[in-house]
Amino acid sequence: MTMSDYLTVEQLGIKLGGRLLVKDISFALPRRSLVALVGPNGAGKTTLLRALAGLVPSQGRVTIDGKDLAGLAVRERALRFAYLPQGHAVHWPLPVRDVVALGRYPHGATDPQRLGPHDAATVDRALHEADLIALQSRPVTELSGGERSRVALARALATQAPVLLADEPIASLDPYYQLSVMALLRKQADAGALVIVVTHDLGLAARFADRVLILRDGRLTNSGPPDLALAADALAEAFAIEAFRGAHEGQPVIVPWAAR
């Protein structure tokens, strides 16, 4: 841990249903960074993200800005962590703008129809960043899966939390919006946030992330800058694959090529 670290995880373990899903994980992360959390299916990525958001019990210690996560009230935690889960299921035909406005709830904005000027401006900015202005009056239940995923992202952005936890935010998006969303998350990190993204796209992780964490069987097996964490031996160990590696316009290119 250094003075610049904002989020620290020490010997984190997570047991659910009698099974130990995450085992003795430790790391420390600064703000103003985008961290890609990668690993095979069942590695514990989503479970780890949910534990950081305080949604599942865990052993060990998590601190944010020097404060113990276990000691924070629910509202204080919601102000510090914006959590974007997988799935984006919405069961009520709320307008897109109202769903995005729910991101202001931790700040005391309990009625999406009666936002104060600052809350309304924040929601407008989130809608613009997620390219949803044209859809803001549409019932969210009428949108495609990809559109709903952008609504969920905009809701998380509207929270303006210093830590954004995004679980596979590009999984249901076409290539244009995959790139757009990753660029937007990169922009959030550059503006001062700590963004942790679960993704299976190793190429986009290599291109956009400052740091990559690799989980396998609930353990942290590799951590570091993308060129080191996603080296050939690390990919072979974690995913049992070989990958094409190159560069384009000064950016790394990784394409999974063959199963080993």
C-alpha positions in Angstrom: 0.0 0.0 0.0 1.2 3.5 -0.8 -0.1 7.0 0.0 -1.7 7.2 -3.4 -3.8 4.0 -2.9 -7.5 4.7 -2.5 -9.0 1.2 -2.3 -7.2 -1.6 -0.5 -8.1 -5.2 -0.2 -6.4 -7.4 2.4 -6.7 -11.2 2.6 -10.2 -11.1 1.3 -12.1 -14.4 1.4 -15.7 -15.0 0.3 -17.8 -18.1 1.2 -21.3 -18.5 -0.2 -23.5 -21.6 0.2 -20.7 -23.3 2.1 -18.2 -22.9 -0.8 -15.1 -20.7 -0.6 -15.4 -18.7 -3.9 -12.7 -16.1 -3.3 -9.5 -17.0 -1.4 -7.0 -14.7 0.3 -7.0 -11.9 -2.2 -5.0 -8.7 -1.6 -4.3 -5.7 -3.7 -4.3 -1.9 -3.5 -5.5 0.5 -6.2 -5.3 4.3 -6.7 -7.9 6.7 -8.1 -7.5 7.9 -11.7 -7.0 4.4 -13.0 -9.0 1.8 -15.0 -8.5 -1.8 -13.8 -9.6 -4.8 -15.9 -10.6 -7.8 -13.8 -10.3 -10.9 -16.1 -10.4 -14.6 -15.7 -12.2 -17.8 -16.9 -15.8 -18.4 -16.1 -16.4 -19.3 -12.5 -13.1 -17.6 -11.4 -14.9 -15.4 -8.8 -14.9 -12.1 -10.7 -18.5 -11.2 -10.1 -18.4 -12.4 -6.5 -15.3 -10.2 -5.8 -17.0 -7.2 -7.4 -20.1 -7.7 -5.3 -18.0 -8.0 -2.1 -16.3 -4.7 -2.9 -19.8 -3.1 -3.3 -20.7 -4.6 0.1 -23.4 -6.8 -1.3 -22.1 -10.1 -0.1 -20.4 -10.9 3.2 -16.6 -11.4 3.2 -13.7 -12.0 5.5 -10.6 -9.9 5.5 -10.5 -6.1 5.2 -11.5 -3.6 2.6 -10.8 0.1 3.0 -11.7 3.0 0.9 -9.9 6.3 1.4 -8.6 4.9 4.7 -12.1 4.0 6.0 -13.1 0.4 6.7 -15.8 -0.7 4.4 -17.4 -2.8 7.1 -17.9 0.3 9.3 -19.7 2.4 6.6 -23.4 3.0 6.7 -25.3 1.8 3.6 -25.8 5.4 2.3 -22.1 6.2 2.8 -21.2 3.1 0.9 -23.5 4.0 -1.9 -21.9 7.4 -2.2 -18.5 5.8 -2.6 -19.3 2.9 -4.9 -21.4 2.9 -8.0 -22.1 -0.8 -8.9 -23.1 -1.8 -12.4 -24.3 -5.4 -12.3 -24.7 -7.9 -15.1 -28.1 -8.4 -16.7 -29.7 -5.0 -16.3 -33.2 -6.5 -15.7 -35.9 -3.8 -15.4 -39.5 -4.9 -14.7 -41.3 -1.6 -14.7 -41.9 0.6 -17.8 -40.1 3.6 -16.3 -38.8 6.3 -18.7 -35.1 6.0 -19.3 -34.5 9.4 -17.7 -36.2 8.3 -14.5 -34.0 5.1 -14.3 -30.9 7.1 -14.8 -32.1 9.6 -12.1 -32.1 6.7 -9.6 -28.3 7.2 -9.5 -28.9 10.4 -7.5 -30.8 8.5 -4.8 -27.7 8.3 -2.5 -27.5 12.1 -2.7 -31.0 12.5 -1.3 -32.9 12.8 -4.6 -35.8 10.4 -3.9 -38.2 11.5 -6.6 -36.9 11.3 -10.2 -39.7 13.7 -11.3 -38.6 16.4 -8.9 -34.9 16.8 -9.2 -33.0 19.9 -8.1 -30.9 21.8 -10.6 -27.6 20.0 -9.7 -29.2 16.6 -9.8 -30.9 17.3 -13.1 -27.7 18.6 -14.7 -25.9 15.5 -13.5 -28.6 13.2 -15.0 -28.4 15.2 -18.3 -24.7 14.7 -18.4 -24.9 11.0 -17.8 -27.6 10.6 -20.5 -25.3 12.5 -23.0 -22.2 10.5 -22.1 -24.1 7.2 -22.6 -25.6 8.5 -25.9 -29.2 8.2 -24.5 -30.6 11.7 -25.1 -32.8 10.5 -27.9 -34.1 7.7 -25.8 -34.7 9.5 -22.5 -38.5 9.5 -22.7 -38.8 5.9 -23.9 -39.9 3.2 -21.4 -36.8 1.2 -20.6 -38.8 -2.1 -21.0 -39.1 -1.3 -24.7 -35.3 -1.0 -25.3 -33.0 -3.6 -26.7 -30.6 -5.4 -24.3 -27.7 -3.2 -25.5 -29.7 -0.1 -25.0 -30.7 -1.2 -21.5 -27.0 -1.8 -20.6 -26.2 1.8 -21.6 -29.1 3.0 -19.3 -27.6 1.0 -16.4 -24.2 2.6 -17.1 -25.7 6.0 -17.2 -27.4 5.4 -13.8 -24.1 4.4 -12.4 -22.4 7.5 -13.8 -25.1 9.7 -12.4 -24.1 8.6 -8.9 -20.7 10.3 -9.4 -19.1 7.9 -7.0 -15.3 7.8 -6.8 -15.3 4.1 -7.4 -17.2 2.6 -10.3 -17.6 -1.2 -10.3 -18.8 -2.4 -13.8 -19.5 -6.1 -14.3 -19.2 -7.0 -18.0 -20.6 -3.6 -19.2 -19.9 -4.4 -22.9 -21.2 -7.9 -23.0 -24.4 -7.2 -24.9 -23.1 -4.3 -27.1 -22.1 -4.1 -30.7 -18.5 -3.2 -31.6 -19.2 0.5 -31.9 -20.7 0.7 -28.4 -18.1 -1.6 -26.9 -15.4 0.9 -28.0 -17.6 3.8 -26.9 -18.3 2.4 -23.5 -14.7 1.5 -22.8 -13.6 5.0 -24.0 -16.2 6.5 -21.6 -14.9 4.4 -18.7 -11.4 5.5 -19.6 -12.5 9.1 -19.5 -14.1 8.6 -16.0 -10.7 7.2 -14.8 -8.8 10.1 -16.3 -11.1 12.5 -14.6 -10.3 11.0 -11.2 -12.4 7.8 -10.6 -11.2 4.3 -9.9 -12.9 2.1 -12.4 -12.9 -1.7 -12.1 -14.2 -3.5 -15.1 -15.0 -7.2 -15.4 -14.5 -8.2 -19.0 -13.8 -11.2 -21.2 -12.4 -9.1 -24.0 -8.6 -9.3 -23.5 -8.0 -7.0 -26.4 -10.0 -4.1 -24.9 -8.5 -4.8 -21.5 -5.0 -4.5 -23.0 -5.9 -1.3 -24.8 -7.8 0.6 -22.2 -6.7 -0.6 -18.8 -3.8 0.7 -16.6 -3.7 -2.5 -14.7 -5.0 -6.0 -15.1 -6.0 -8.4 -12.3 -6.3 -12.1 -13.3 -8.5 -14.4 -11.2 -8.5 -18.2 -11.5 -10.2 -20.6 -9.1 -10.9 -17.7 -6.7 -7.3 -16.6 -6.4 -5.4 -13.7 -7.8 -2.8 -15.3 -10.1 -1.4 -12.2 -11.8 -1.5 -8.4 -11.5 0.2 -5.6 -13.2 0.3 -3.4 -16.4 -1.4 -5.1 -19.3 1.8 -6.0 -21.2 3.0 -7.9 -18.2 -0.2 -9.3 -16.7 -1.4 -10.5 -20.2 1.9 -12.0 -21.2 1.9 -15.3 -23.1 2.7 -17.5 -20.1 0.0 -15.7 -18.0 -2.7 -16.3 -20.7 -1.7 -19.9 -21.0 -1.9 -20.5 -17.3 -5.2 -18.6 -16.7 -7.1 -19.4 -19.9 -5.2 -22.3 -21.6 -4.9 -20.3 -24.8 -2.4 -18.9 -27.2 -2.9 -15.4 -28.4 -1.8 -13.2 -31.4 0.0 -10.2 -30.0 0.8 -7.0 -32.0 0.3 -3.3 -32.0 -1.8 -0.7 -33.9 -1.3 3.0 -33.7 0.9 2.6 -30.7 -1.8 0.5 -28.8 -1.4 -3.2 -27.9 -3.4 -5.8 -29.8 -4.3 -9.2 -28.3 -6.5 -11.7 -30.1 -7.2 -15.1 -28.6 -6.0 -17.5 -31.3 -5.9 -21.1 -30.2 -7.0 -23.3 -27.3 -4.1 -25.3 -25.8 
